[in-house]
């Protein structure tokens, strides 16, 4: 009887240890830090990240729940067939009109379908590890809804966001303002397609999902890098190191020039090899 009691007790202890290990493995120290990073980027920290993003969209566009669901349903339905119904994007006027014309649905899509915090977290950790204490001059080029800016802002001393006039930049600008993040805004327009950033003395340029959407990727790169310091860093999400394909609003010019653009980047930058990074972080030679 005593042996049975002892065996039962040992099995219970083993079970508790196993369950404890499962919990520890499920929420690793890195995952715990990531969740804190995301929470810090939220506007209303009492909600989940998903709910906070929904509320930001509703606040900015004055949507109620039903309107948000309606627009999001339209976004999902269009995503399934967008390649079949893409408008003519053969010149810059049409391209800019397309992006500014889908401003609301674009913001809803970017805010509700995914976020950029995993990539931003990896970039943030890199600079905390290798450049601890250094405050950055950062350019968020093609900032979209501003995920990189709102989350990496604590590491910056000067933050600049850049995107299309009358487009996503208005939403990103609004998100930063309501968080009291000091920043500058530079708008791209038909009159200012390739802004000059040469006076910014940049330490970091972030460009997430940008180059596959522009007609002249080399000119765009030259523009965004015009203010990058020697030894400064460039982060690219995919293109030109990943074949993003010809789909949706991915343009033919960057698709056919990918190898040329890749060689152009590698001629000026050293690719950082770090398994913790997502996307491609490069250091200027």
C-alpha positions in Angstrom: 0.0 0.0 0.0 2.8 2.4 0.9 4.6 1.7 -2.4 1.4 2.5 -4.3 1.0 5.8 -2.4 4.7 6.7 -3.1 4.4 5.8 -6.8 1.2 7.9 -7.0 2.9 10.8 -5.5 5.9 10.5 -7.8 3.6 10.4 -10.8 1.7 13.5 -9.7 5.0 15.4 -9.3 6.2 14.2 -12.8 2.9 15.4 -14.2 3.3 18.8 -12.6 6.8 19.2 -13.9 5.8 18.2 -17.4 2.9 20.8 -17.3 5.3 23.4 -16.0 7.8 22.7 -18.8 5.0 23.0 -21.3 4.0 26.4 -20.0 7.6 27.7 -19.9 8.2 26.4 -23.5 5.0 28.0 -24.7 5.9 31.5 -23.4 9.6 31.7 -23.9 11.6 34.8 -22.7 11.8 36.1 -26.2 8.1 35.7 -26.7 7.4 37.4 -23.4 9.6 40.4 -24.5 7.9 40.4 -27.9 4.5 40.7 -26.2 5.7 43.6 -24.0 7.1 45.2 -27.2 3.7 45.0 -28.9 1.8 46.2 -25.8 4.1 49.2 -25.6 3.2 50.1 -29.2 -0.5 50.0 -28.6 -2.6 53.1 -28.0 -5.0 51.5 -25.6 -3.1 48.9 -23.6 -6.1 47.6 -21.9 -7.1 45.7 -25.1 -5.5 42.9 -27.1 -3.4 44.1 -30.1 -6.1 43.0 -32.5 -8.8 44.9 -30.7 -6.6 48.0 -30.3 -6.0 48.0 -34.1 -9.7 47.7 -34.8 -10.4 50.6 -32.5 -7.8 52.8 -34.1 -9.4 52.3 -37.5 -12.8 53.0 -36.1 -11.6 56.1 -34.4 -9.8 57.5 -37.4 -12.6 56.9 -40.0 -15.5 57.3 -37.5 -16.7 53.7 -38.2 -19.0 51.7 -36.0 -18.7 47.9 -35.7 -21.0 47.3 -38.6 -19.2 49.6 -40.9 -15.9 48.1 -40.0 -17.1 44.6 -40.7 -18.6 45.8 -44.0 -15.4 47.4 -45.3 -13.3 44.4 -44.1 -15.5 42.0 -45.9 -15.1 44.0 -49.1 -11.3 43.9 -48.5 -11.3 40.1 -48.2 -13.5 39.6 -51.2 -11.3 41.8 -53.3 -8.1 40.1 -52.2 -9.4 36.9 -53.7 -9.9 38.3 -57.2 -7.6 41.4 -57.3 -5.3 40.1 -60.0 -8.3 39.8 -62.4 -9.5 43.3 -61.8 -6.4 45.4 -61.5 -6.8 48.8 -63.2 -4.4 50.2 -65.7 -1.2 51.2 -63.8 0.8 52.1 -66.9 1.9 55.6 -65.8 2.7 57.4 -62.6 -0.5 59.4 -62.4 -2.6 56.2 -62.6 -0.4 54.5 -60.1 -0.7 57.3 -57.6 -4.5 57.5 -58.2 -4.9 53.8 -57.6 -3.1 53.9 -54.2 -4.7 57.1 -52.9 -8.1 55.9 -54.2 -7.9 52.7 -52.0 -6.7 54.6 -49.0 -9.5 53.5 -46.6 -9.5 49.9 -47.7 -5.8 49.8 -47.7 -5.6 50.9 -44.1 -8.3 48.5 -43.0 -6.4 45.7 -44.8 -3.1 46.5 -43.2 -4.5 47.0 -39.8 -6.8 44.0 -39.6 -5.0 41.4 -41.7 -1.5 41.6 -40.2 1.0 43.8 -38.5 4.8 44.6 -38.8 5.7 44.1 -35.1 7.7 40.9 -35.5 10.0 42.5 -38.0 10.2 45.7 -35.9 10.9 43.7 -32.8 13.9 42.0 -34.5 15.3 45.3 -35.7 14.8 46.9 -32.3 16.6 43.9 -30.6 19.5 44.2 -33.1 20.1 47.9 -32.2 19.7 47.3 -28.5 22.3 44.5 -28.7 24.9 46.1 -31.0 24.3 49.8 -30.6 23.0 50.0 -27.0 22.3 53.6 -25.8 22.5 55.0 -29.3 19.5 57.1 -30.4 18.7 56.7 -34.1 17.9 59.1 -36.9 15.3 56.9 -38.7 13.4 57.1 -42.0 10.3 54.9 -42.3 10.0 54.9 -46.1 6.7 53.7 -47.5 5.5 53.8 -43.9 2.1 52.4 -44.6 0.0 52.4 -41.4 3.2 53.2 -39.3 3.8 50.0 -37.4 7.6 50.4 -37.6 7.5 54.0 -36.5 5.1 53.5 -33.5 7.1 50.5 -32.2 10.7 51.6 -32.9 10.1 55.2 -31.9 11.6 54.8 -28.4 15.0 54.1 -30.0 14.9 57.2 -32.1 15.9 60.9 -31.6 14.7 62.0 -35.0 11.9 60.0 -36.8 10.7 60.7 -40.4 7.8 59.0 -42.1 7.4 59.1 -45.8 4.6 57.8 -48.0 2.0 59.0 -50.6 0.3 62.3 -50.1 -3.4 61.8 -49.3 -2.8 58.2 -48.6 -1.5 55.9 -45.8 0.8 58.6 -44.5 -2.2 60.5 -43.0 -3.1 57.5 -40.9 0.5 56.8 -39.8 0.9 60.5 -39.0 -2.3 60.4 -36.9 -1.2 57.3 -35.0 2.1 58.9 -34.1 0.5 62.2 -33.0 -2.0 60.5 -30.7 1.0 58.7 -29.0 2.8 62.0 -28.7 5.7 60.8 -30.8 7.7 63.7 -32.3 8.3 63.1 -36.0 8.5 64.7 -39.4 6.3 63.9 -42.4 7.4 63.9 -46.0 4.8 63.3 -48.7 5.4 61.7 -52.1 3.4 63.2 -55.0 3.6 63.5 -58.7 5.5 66.7 -58.1 7.8 65.1 -55.5 8.3 61.5 -56.6 11.9 61.2 -55.3 12.4 63.3 -52.2 15.8 64.4 -51.1 16.7 63.1 -47.6 20.4 64.2 -47.8 20.1 66.6 -44.8 18.7 64.0 -42.4 22.0 62.2 -41.5 20.1 58.9 -41.2 21.3 55.8 -39.1 18.5 53.6 -40.3 16.1 53.4 -43.3 13.2 50.9 -43.1 11.3 50.0 -46.3 8.7 47.3 -45.8 7.1 46.0 -49.0 8.0 49.1 -51.1 10.2 48.4 -54.0 8.0 45.8 -55.8 5.3 48.5 -55.9 7.3 51.3 -57.6 8.0 51.8 -61.2 11.7 52.7 -60.9 13.2 50.9 -57.9 16.7 52.1 -58.5 15.6 55.8 -58.5 13.5 55.1 -55.4 16.5 53.5 -53.6 18.7 56.4 -54.5 16.1 58.8 -53.1 15.6 56.9 -49.8 19.3 56.3 -49.3 20.3 59.9 -50.1 20.6 60.8 -46.4 22.0 57.5 -45.0 25.3 57.9 -43.1 28.4 55.8 -43.8 27.9 52.7 -41.7 24.2 53.3 -41.5 21.6 50.5 -42.0 19.0 49.6 -44.5 16.2 47.2 -43.8 14.2 45.6 -46.7 11.3 43.2 -46.1 11.8 41.0 -49.3 12.6 42.6 -52.7 15.1 42.4 -54.3 16.4 39.4 -52.4 13.1 37.5 -52.7 11.1 37.0 -55.9 7.8 38.7 -55.0 6.3 37.6 -58.3 3.9 39.5 -60.7 0.6 39.6 -58.8 -1.8 42.2 -57.7 -0.1 45.6 -57.7 3.4 44.3 -58.1 4.8 46.1 -61.1 6.6 44.7 -64.1 9.6 47.0 -64.0 10.9 45.9 -60.5 10.0 42.3 -61.4 12.2 42.3 -64.5 15.0 44.4 -62.9 15.3 42.4 -59.7 18.8 41.0 -60.3 20.1 44.4 -61.3 18.6 46.0 -58.2 20.0 43.2 -56.0 23.5 43.7 -57.4 23.1 47.4 -56.9 22.3 47.0 -53.2 25.0 44.5 -52.6 27.6 46.7 -54.2 26.9 49.4 -51.6 25.9 47.3 -48.6 27.0 44.3 -46.5 24.2 41.9 -45.7 24.0 41.2 -41.9 23.9 37.5 -41.1 21.7 37.2 -38.0 19.2 34.3 -37.6 17.1 36.4 -35.3 16.4 39.0 -38.0 13.5 38.8 -40.3 13.7 40.4 -43.7 17.1 41.8 -44.8 19.3 44.1 -42.7 22.2 45.7 -44.6 25.1 47.9 -43.5 26.3 50.6 -45.7 30.0 50.1 -46.8 
